[in-house]
């Protein structure tokens, strides 16, 4: 420590400090109790009669407070050590500018409060027809109290990002001869395809057995809409593979068509722009159809089993709905809720077939035609009854045969004209690629809605002018 002091303190100041410490009188040591103190003997000089005077030394000058520099790295500021009293200035000591700012703040707060109250009163107004139509509600479903109307409108201000991107997800239906009577919403994930990932191959997608036949056949009865929770850039290539020539899938809805409720992705069918009594939704996740479970058919997920037939087994049930054309599909779906639909419907169809045969026999009055038939002896080579071979088909069987013939004709047409279809598909892809803006200016023209032909004409005129000047 002394070495540090020697390096940091000036030599004359250090000498004075050491000299002062050396001249400081030593404190007497404490005596034990009962022990008398004896004065120290003074040395006697050789001449006792000669008076001696001790040599006097100059008294050390006291050190000034600022003569020795402080060793603190950041010595405290005396002004900062003074404590504040915390007293506030009186009202009379405020300046005119301060009083003006306070008054302006109070006026702004009052105006904001009045505006908020007026807005709350305005939000509690009665419903009008346009507003109810935009909300897809009737006057009976809408809140009837002022507080309920205010709360509903105030919630809509913060619910914008939780709703689908469009108020109507599908365009208006086609005219009567071209529009299918029912709409079938089909999910993709683990229903039509399944995807797996590994380090060797990355992502791989497999088609479910019978998916091509399912889409081609069922599209005769339904307006098929692919409705998936995937984003466009991941789901669009899959749909292009499933329906290469756009023959079977009428519309496609992706992630931006869904909404978020309590952090969960939901397919809200109220935005579909279709009569919900004619809508059937095929899905594998009940949460996706939680807003309209009465329209949903939940089937087990497909995990890649090549022997699976769950998708094809749903065709008889779906085609029967489209053939018989009920006024509302929701009671029918509710009747099969929680059941194995293919098995339960097969039982119902078998019962209807047996009833049809019984009614036909009673109506025709079929009786045994020979003596041998009384004992159950068949006269046909294969052992079947003569009467059963002439039983007319049911209405469902007739329509099913017509649909099968229509499916075969469509597949035959595709096979015979595959080359032409591929050329048309390539031309369409080239046309779409040509519409993509290549520069920033073309993107601006595209946003302004400038037609492609007009842009080409302007470019040709500009090229001619450049050629003339050169």
Secondary structure, DSSP 4 states (H G I P E B T S, - for coil): -HHHHHHHS-HHHHHHHHHHHHHSPPPPPPPPTT----PPPPPPPS-TTS---PPP-PPPPPPPTTTSPP--SSPPPHHHHSPP--PPPPGGG--HHHHHHHHHHHHHHHHHHHHHHHHHHHHTSPP-HHHHHHHT--TTTS--SHHHHHHHHHHHHH-GGGS-SSS-SSPPPPPTTTS-SEEEEE--BTTTEEEEEETTTEEEEEEPTTHHHHHHHHTTTEEEEEE-SS-HHHHHHHHHHHSTTSSS--EEE-GGG-EEETTEEE--GGGS-S-GGGEEEEES-GGGGGGGGGGEEE-PPP-S-TT--TTGGGHHHHHHHHHHT-S-SHHHHHHTTTS-HHHHHHHHHHHHHHHHHHHHHHHHT----STGGGGT---STTS--TTGGGPPPPHHHHHHHHHHHHHHHHHHHHHHTHHHHHHHHHHHHHHHHHHS--SHHHHHHHHHT--HHHHHHHHHHHHHHHHHH-
